[in-house]
Amino acid sequence: MTINPSQTQSGNDLYREMILPDTGEPFPVTYWDLWFILLLTGQFFNDWEALSEHFRQQANSLSWRRNQAEGALNHLLMLRQSLEQAGLAPDDILKDANLAFLKKQKPKARYRLLELNFREHEQSTWMRETPRKLRESRALRGYWEQFSISPLKFAPDLAAIFKTGRYHLEEESFKLESKLSGFLDKQKARLDIPGQLALYRAFLTVVLENMNGVDDSFGVIGDLYESNFEVYFRLDRTLIDLPLEIYFQDLLELLTWEDYAFTYRNQPAFFASLSEQEVPIVEAILRQQWQELDTLELVYQSEKALTMLGLLYAQQEMFEQFIPVAGAMGTRQWQRITILAKAAEKRQRYDLALAVYEACLKPGMHEAYLREKYENLKSRIQDLSGKQGN
């Protein structure tokens, strides 16, 4: 093994290289790794979960440092995994080190990591390639190569309309909307269904990629997105020349990561449009996304997938799923619960509507409101029963 007490001590510099006894393979340790291990073994008493929770809390409470906190958390989790796979303990990394040198590194570890004091170009690969960034990137463009006509054919021209790097002021949004609409109309006129699929799919991603450079206070870009999302999912899916599993995986991941509420109002119509053959495909994908994203600690996106799963059940009247999904939802949000209850009530399945509330009612942000809705529903049902009895 070699130890490199680097004078520069950039996080990505090699601190030491260990030779694994079982395989003879080298195991590189960077200064980032060293700093994490010094925090772990010192301030956090070898408690991986406590150190992980420190970064989780920062990611959740300090939005302006969310990327740094998520990057640090991902590096920590990957470091732990790598050490376990190599059969190494944290203390193994510190063996044979100069104690005075390690003492000097401890303040750097606290400054760099506990205070999240590092810039983007200083990040490790694990800090850059977080689950959030990888999943968001996949949602935007990750499936395009599987389209018979790639959306990449249209994406550069659409992006050029935004004049990347230039901020579009509020009053300029109308002109931007007109240019985007004109481009779509001109291209659509000469395309078959697979070509239109690629065109509108490119639009759905390129707009999201450029919205940080647009003041859409008048909502014209949002309205355009909403209408073209409907055009996209209304295309005849028997003619799109794309396996339904890929079509829905791509679209549902996009909806999970679309963060401007551009698709919110049309999602009920989308889920209602599904055929009997398509419903189980969509259900399986949403369940997978809900569970995978939760495992990756992408809680907001996981909750969106769960919300869409409930919307699927409501629109397709899959009543047998109402109680289990309401139990999973709890009282963290309210509207997805009332949607389920109203769908049951619409079909006069009052016991089911009540059971939806009963399944969800547990401590949570909207518990009081949902209990009130529950009591109101019970009162309406009692009044209705009284009228029918008379």
Buried (B, 14 or more C-beta within 10 A) or exposed (E): EEBEEEEEBEBEBBBBEBEEEEEEEEBEBBBBBBBBBBBBBEBBEEEBEEBBEBBBEBBBEEEEBBBBBBBBBBBBBBBBEBBEEBEBBBEBBBEEBEEEEBEEBBEBBBEBBBEBEBEEEEBBEBBBBBBBBBBBEBBBBBBBEBBEBBBBBBBEEBBEBBEEEEEBEEEEBEEBBEBBBEBBEEBEEEBEBBBBBBBBBBBBBBBBBBBEBBBBEEEBBBEBBBEBBBBBBEBEBEEBBBEBEEBBBBBBBBBBBBEEEBBEEBBBEBBEBBEEEBBEBBBEBBBEBBEBBBEBBBBEBBBBBBBBBBBBBBBBBBBEBBBEBBBEBBBBBBEBBBBBBBBBBEEEBBEBBBBBBEBBBEEBEBBEEBBEBBEEBBEEBEEEEEEEEE
